[in-house]
Structures are given as C-alpha cells and as structure tokens.
Amino acid sequence: MVETMRAAGPDAPTLCDGWRTRHLAAHLYLRGHRPWELIRGAERAIANLGDRCADLLAYDRLLTDFAAPARGLSGVSGLRRISARVDDATNLLEYVVHHEDVRRAAENAAPRELEPTLVEAVWQRARVMARLTYRSAPVGVILVVPGGPRVRVRRDSDSVAVVGDPIEQALYAFGRRTQAEVTLLGAPDAVARLRDWAGTSAGE
C-alpha cells in the first residue's frame, strides 16, 4: 500500500470522497500513531495534516512515519508481539480496502492476484465485518466466493447472493459499490432493493 501511494504521489485521486492520497496518508498515520487527534476532530485533523503534506518531500516523510512502528510498546518484546497481532487483526481489511482506494481511482486498475494465505485472511475478517455492514440491508445477504465458501450474513425471507472473490466482497461491504467486481444473484425485486440500498448506503 505504501509503495502504491508513493508511486501515485501526494495529489492523486482516491475512492474516498474528497480525499487525495495525502489525505488518505494523513488518515492512516493519525489512526495508527495519534488517534487522540481523530477523537478531537477527525475531519479537521486529516485535512490539516494532508494539506501540510502537499509537497513530495513532506508526503514521503508522512508515509515513512506511518510505516514505522508506533511508539509506546516498541521497547517491550512481549507486548510488541501482542500489539502486532492486534494490529494485524484490526488493520488488515482497513489497509486492503484503502490500497484499492488508491489503485482503483486510477483508470484500468485490474484486481490484484494475492497470496492464498492473505486472501483467506481477508475472507475470514470480511465475513465477520459483513454482519455489521449489511445489518440495515432490506433483504437477506449471502456472501459467496466462486468455487469456495459461502456464509449467510443477514437473514430475511428474501435473500440475495453477493458473489465475488474475498477482496471484492470486502470492497462491496465497505461501500465501494461501483468498483467492486461482484455479481448479485436472486429474485429481481430483491436484487433491485439491495442495489438501491447499496447506492444510498455510505458503507464503512
């Protein structure tokens, strides 16, 4: 993700409404290193830091600071290992989706082929988060990986199958509706209702 953002430069578009890459970098840095600033006012903090990093040197430094381990637990090996596991569990979907926010804002960006272990990790987290992101959907929702697993994340008398690879499932569940390569299968009325909901839902 950091390599992609460096290559894109500080003013490239993203799929996050109103954010250039420097604002996305600011969000990621503040979230991982200075979360208290987001509590006091997330939009202002991100805008201020992103605007201060409009030049290439400041932007590159911001990405380097983001990629560095957060201070605090770095001097205690046991706590550092625990922290790394927690970070992996909470940040994987965040980073995968934001990586695609940069890639797919550019024209002709095809889905990436990732290592099977990473794809499986994304699926395991996406299937859990989907229970939250689809909780207000007007129909039942079943996530289906072609040739792989499936899981019902919302029950209702009418259900729609969202068919796609795990990365695409994560993107659709997190509000990147038009960029996610998924297929909706079900009764026409149920599919239409899910599409309408997806078009107005802000996602996560």
C-alpha positions as CSV (number, residue, x, y, z in Angstrom):
1,M,0.0,0.0,0.0
2,V,2.8,2.5,0.9
3,E,4.6,1.7,-2.3
4,T,1.5,2.3,-4.3
5,M,0.8,5.6,-2.5
6,R,4.4,6.7,-3.1
7,A,4.2,5.9,-6.7
8,A,0.9,7.8,-7.0
9,G,2.2,11.0,-5.4
10,P,0.5,13.3,-2.9
11,D,-2.3,14.7,-5.1
12,A,-3.6,11.5,-6.8
13,P,-7.4,10.8,-6.5
14,T,-8.8,8.1,-4.2
15,L,-12.2,6.4,-3.8
16,C,-12.6,8.2,-0.5
17,D,-14.9,11.2,-1.2
18,G,-12.9,14.5,-1.1
19,W,-9.6,12.9,-0.2
20,R,-6.4,13.0,-2.3
21,T,-3.6,10.5,-1.5
22,R,-2.1,12.9,1.0
23,H,-5.3,13.0,3.0
24,L,-5.6,9.2,3.0
25,A,-2.0,9.1,4.2
26,A,-2.8,11.5,6.9
27,H,-5.8,9.4,8.0
28,L,-3.7,6.3,8.2
29,Y,-0.9,8.0,10.1
30,L,-3.2,9.6,12.6
31,R,-5.2,6.4,13.1
32,G,-2.1,4.4,13.9
33,H,0.1,6.9,15.7
34,R,-2.0,9.8,17.0
35,P,-5.6,8.5,17.4
36,W,-6.4,11.1,20.1
37,E,-6.3,13.8,17.4
38,L,-9.1,12.0,15.5
39,I,-11.2,11.9,18.6
40,R,-10.9,15.7,19.0
41,G,-11.9,16.3,15.3
42,A,-11.2,13.8,12.6
43,E,-12.0,15.8,9.5
44,R,-10.1,18.8,10.6
45,A,-7.1,16.8,11.7
46,I,-6.9,14.9,8.5
47,A,-7.4,18.0,6.3
48,N,-4.8,20.0,8.2
49,L,-2.1,17.3,8.1
50,G,-2.9,16.3,4.5
51,D,-2.7,19.9,3.4
52,R,0.7,20.3,5.1
53,C,2.0,17.3,3.1
54,A,1.1,18.5,-0.3
55,D,4.7,18.7,-1.5
56,L,6.5,15.5,-2.4
57,L,9.1,15.6,0.4
58,A,6.6,16.1,3.2
59,Y,4.3,13.4,1.7
60,D,7.1,10.9,1.5
61,R,8.1,11.6,5.1
62,L,4.5,11.1,6.2
63,L,4.3,7.7,4.5
64,T,7.6,6.7,6.2
65,D,6.3,7.8,9.6
66,F,3.1,5.8,9.0
67,A,5.0,2.7,8.1
68,A,7.2,2.9,11.2
69,P,6.1,1.0,14.4
70,A,4.0,3.1,16.7
71,R,5.8,4.3,19.8
72,G,5.0,3.1,23.3
73,L,5.3,-0.7,23.2
74,S,8.3,-0.9,20.9
75,G,10.8,-1.4,23.8
76,V,9.0,-4.4,25.3
77,S,9.3,-7.5,23.2
78,G,6.3,-9.5,24.6
79,L,4.0,-6.5,24.4
80,R,5.3,-5.7,20.9
81,R,4.3,-9.2,19.7
82,I,0.8,-8.9,21.2
83,S,0.5,-5.4,19.7
84,A,1.5,-6.8,16.3
85,R,-1.2,-9.5,16.4
86,V,-3.8,-7.0,17.4
87,D,-2.8,-4.6,14.6
88,D,-3.0,-7.5,12.1
89,A,-6.5,-8.4,13.2
90,T,-7.8,-4.8,13.2
91,N,-5.9,-3.3,10.3
92,L,-5.9,-5.9,7.5
93,L,-9.2,-5.0,6.0
94,E,-8.6,-1.3,6.5
95,Y,-5.3,-1.5,4.6
96,V,-6.6,-3.8,1.9
97,V,-9.6,-1.5,1.2
98,H,-7.5,1.7,1.3
99,H,-4.9,0.2,-1.0
100,E,-7.7,-0.4,-3.5
101,D,-9.0,3.1,-2.9
102,V,-5.8,4.4,-4.5
103,R,-5.4,1.7,-7.2
104,R,-8.9,1.8,-8.5
105,A,-9.3,5.5,-8.5
106,A,-6.8,5.3,-11.5
107,E,-8.1,4.1,-14.8
108,N,-7.8,0.5,-15.9
109,A,-6.7,-0.8,-12.5
110,A,-7.4,-4.6,-12.6
111,P,-7.8,-6.6,-9.4
112,R,-4.6,-7.9,-7.9
113,E,-3.7,-11.6,-7.5
114,L,-2.7,-12.0,-3.9
115,E,-1.2,-14.9,-2.0
116,P,-3.7,-17.5,-0.9
117,T,-3.0,-17.1,2.7
118,L,-3.7,-13.3,2.5
119,V,-6.9,-13.9,0.6
120,E,-8.0,-16.4,3.2
121,A,-7.2,-13.9,6.0
122,V,-9.2,-11.2,4.2
123,W,-12.2,-13.6,3.8
124,Q,-12.2,-14.6,7.5
125,R,-12.3,-10.9,8.5
126,A,-14.7,-9.8,5.8
127,R,-17.3,-12.4,6.7
128,V,-17.3,-11.2,10.3
129,M,-17.4,-7.4,9.4
130,A,-20.2,-8.0,6.8
131,R,-22.6,-8.9,9.6
132,L,-22.3,-5.3,10.7
133,T,-22.1,-3.6,7.3
134,Y,-25.2,-5.4,6.0
135,R,-27.2,-5.1,9.1
136,S,-29.5,-2.5,7.6
137,A,-29.9,-4.2,4.2
138,P,-33.5,-4.6,3.1
139,V,-33.0,-8.3,2.2
140,G,-31.1,-11.3,3.4
141,V,-27.5,-11.4,2.2
142,I,-25.3,-14.5,1.5
143,L,-21.7,-14.0,0.6
144,V,-20.4,-16.5,-2.0
145,V,-16.8,-17.0,-3.1
146,P,-16.8,-18.6,-6.6
147,G,-15.7,-22.2,-6.1
148,G,-15.2,-21.6,-2.4
149,P,-17.0,-20.9,0.8
150,R,-20.3,-19.1,1.4
151,V,-21.8,-17.6,4.5
152,R,-25.2,-16.0,5.4
153,V,-24.6,-12.6,7.0
154,R,-28.1,-11.4,7.2
155,R,-31.4,-13.4,7.4
156,D,-34.6,-12.4,5.7
157,S,-37.4,-14.0,3.8
158,D,-35.9,-12.7,0.5
159,S,-32.1,-13.2,0.1
160,V,-29.5,-12.1,-2.4
161,A,-26.2,-13.8,-3.1
162,V,-23.2,-11.4,-3.4
163,V,-20.8,-13.4,-5.5
164,G,-17.1,-12.4,-5.7
165,D,-13.6,-13.0,-4.5
166,P,-12.8,-12.0,-0.9
167,I,-11.2,-8.7,-1.8
168,E,-14.2,-7.8,-3.9
169,Q,-16.5,-8.8,-1.1
170,A,-14.6,-6.5,1.3
171,L,-14.8,-3.6,-1.1
172,Y,-18.6,-4.0,-1.7
173,A,-19.3,-4.4,2.0
174,F,-17.2,-1.3,2.8
175,G,-19.1,0.9,0.4
176,R,-17.0,0.7,-2.8
177,R,-20.1,-0.5,-4.6
178,T,-19.3,0.5,-8.2
179,Q,-15.7,-0.5,-8.1
180,A,-16.2,-4.0,-6.5
181,E,-16.4,-6.8,-9.1
182,V,-19.3,-8.7,-7.6
183,T,-22.4,-10.3,-9.1
184,L,-25.8,-10.1,-7.3
185,L,-28.0,-13.2,-7.7
186,G,-31.6,-13.6,-6.5
187,A,-35.1,-12.6,-7.3
188,P,-35.2,-9.4,-9.5
189,D,-37.1,-7.5,-6.8
190,A,-34.7,-8.5,-4.1
191,V,-31.7,-7.7,-6.2
192,A,-33.1,-4.3,-7.1
193,R,-33.8,-3.5,-3.4
194,L,-30.2,-4.4,-2.4
195,R,-28.9,-2.3,-5.3
196,D,-30.9,0.7,-4.2
197,W,-29.8,0.2,-0.6
198,A,-26.2,-0.1,-1.7
199,G,-26.5,3.1,-3.8
200,T,-27.6,5.1,-0.8
201,S,-25.7,3.4,2.0
202,A,-22.5,5.2,3.0
203,G,-20.7,1.9,3.8
204,E,-17.9,1.9,6.4
